[in-house]
Amino acid sequence: MNYDLSHPIFKIISDVADEMQLKCYTVGGYVRDIIMQRPSVDIDIVVLGSGIELAQKVAEKISRDINVSVFKNFGTAMFHYYYDNKNWQIEFVGARKESYRTDSRKPIVENGSLDDDQKRRDFTINALAFSLNKENFGTLLDPFNGVAAIENRLLKTPLDPDITFSDDPLRMMRAIRFASQLNFTIVDETLEAIKRNAERIKIVSGERVSEELNKLILSPKPSVGFLLLSDCGLLQIIFPEMLALKGAEYIEGKGHKDNFLHTLEVLDNLSKNTDNLWLRWSAILHDIAKPQTKKFIKGTGWTFHAHEFIGSKMVGRIFRNLKLPMNEKMKYVEKLVLLHLRPIVLAEDIVSDSAVRRLLFEAGDDIDDLMLLCEADITSKNPVKVKKYLSNFEIVREKLKEIEEKDKVRNFQPPVSGEDIMLTFGLQPCREVGIIKNTIKDAIMDGIIHNDHDEAWELMIREGERLGLKRKK
């Protein structure tokens, strides 16, 4: 089979490598993706010699303006190359072999052959290489039958999987991420080795684990990866709060759904409609407090009272533990977890203007994402019930649009500010200012007055008089 190596960078590398009398190859993920006909903009080059020197000479041949980043400690260099409206990342490294200590995933690196380099790769599908020298340009080197593994959609390690995963435990997360991302099956021998070595994941930094977890979450059907994480024992170590959702309990013949499986179903539903990583995290965490709030009430059944409130409070701790960003992304997830029941309550009842205004006020610009989450949360197996909810959600969406056009309460800013109140009544910041502000906000939300400066000003005067305040002359 002929593979496409028409990207001009390969011709340039080939010319320079031959001039330097160096053997060089493109290896790993880029080769895998060419064979699978998947898009990729990351190219890894392995050279039998100095990767840094080859990178510098290749960059110089393309343009003197290219900036080469050199990492001497790792013997690597990389630069960006703009071609075909894409930003390509080209990384160069000398062929090497690696050995590991039991307490670290950082290898002891020595110069090696291409064979050594391919043996150190994580999976057979990533141990493929194309020669780039003119004498055998484009020749595929596949010592571990990686092409056959791709054709059969199988994940296996080039060498003993116990050694592979013990040496670098992050490869266990990568195996599960690839299975979820590429729709591959992890072969039994490799899967069992992950189970045996699961505890080794503890030596990997939280940042690297969360990086792989996020890639898994962005896969087309993330439930595949989470079920594997659970089955292999990794989820209990890296994200125990999610595993705590697992299982259903029955008392007096009444049971609740398995909230772990429900969460995965919500996540998969949502993933069909969005690539927003943090919205997907909202799906993962929307019911995270159900184990803590679960209660059986005789005659009523199971309740999870205030799980949305307690769940939103858990988001920060979970993000901190997983080394996820403690910024506006975390706040966004907190907000959606807190509000995820609100549209469902509206869809169950007659939709009042007041309730819609308050939802718009609290959700702001995230209202559309909240509605996507709530629609994904309808996982009933009763088609009549599902149809009813989705139909009612359409009514809620129409009402949201109507109220926003009329009252402009999304990202609501009060028409009368706290400073206006203080100047009018000659006040310093105090309790009465807050009371008047809340009275105006509630009146607008409840439709008593319009979101209008003059109407709000009149209400401010009346409320100030009620509180015994005198206008400043």
Sequence and secondary structure as in RCSB ss.txt:
>XXXX:A:sequence
MNYDLSHPIFKIISDVADEMQLKCYTVGGYVRDIIMQRPSVDIDIVVLGSGIELAQKVAEKISRDINVSVFKNFG
TAMFHYYYDNKNWQIEFVGARKESYRTDSRKPIVENGSLDDDQKRRDFTINALAFSLNKENFGTLLDPFNGVAAI
ENRLLKTPLDPDITFSDDPLRMMRAIRFASQLNFTIVDETLEAIKRNAERIKIVSGERVSEELNKLILSPKPSVG
FLLLSDCGLLQIIFPEMLALKGAEYIEGKGHKDNFLHTLEVLDNLSKNTDNLWLRWSAILHDIAKPQTKKFIKGT
GWTFHAHEFIGSKMVGRIFRNLKLPMNEKMKYVEKLVLLHLRPIVLAEDIVSDSAVRRLLFEAGDDIDDLMLLCE
ADITSKNPVKVKKYLSNFEIVREKLKEIEEKDKVRNFQPPVSGEDIMLTFGLQPCREVGIIKNTIKDAIMDGIIH
NDHDEAWELMIREGERLGLKRKK
>XXXX:A:secstr
      SHHHHHHHHHHHHHT  EEEETHHHHHHHHT    EEEEEESS HHHHHHHHHHHH TT   EEEGGGT
EEEEEEEETTEEEEEEEEE EEEE  TT S  EEEE  HHHHHHTSSSGGGS EEE SGGGTT EE TT HHHHH
HTTEE  SS HHHHHHH THHHHHHHHHHHHHT EE HHHHHHHHHHGGGGGGS HHHHHHHHHHHHTSSSTHHH
HHHHHHHTHHHHH HHHHTT    EETTEE   HHHHHHHHHHHHHTT   HHHHHHHHHTTTTHHHH EEETTT
EEE TTHHHHHHHHHHHHHHHTT   SHHHHHHHHHHHHTTHHHHHHHS   HHHHHHHHHHHGGGHHHHHHHHH
HT   S HHHHHHHHHHHHHHHHHHHHHHHHH  TT   SS HHHHHHHHT  S HHHHHHHHHHHHHHHTTSS 
S HHHHHHHHHHHHHHTT     
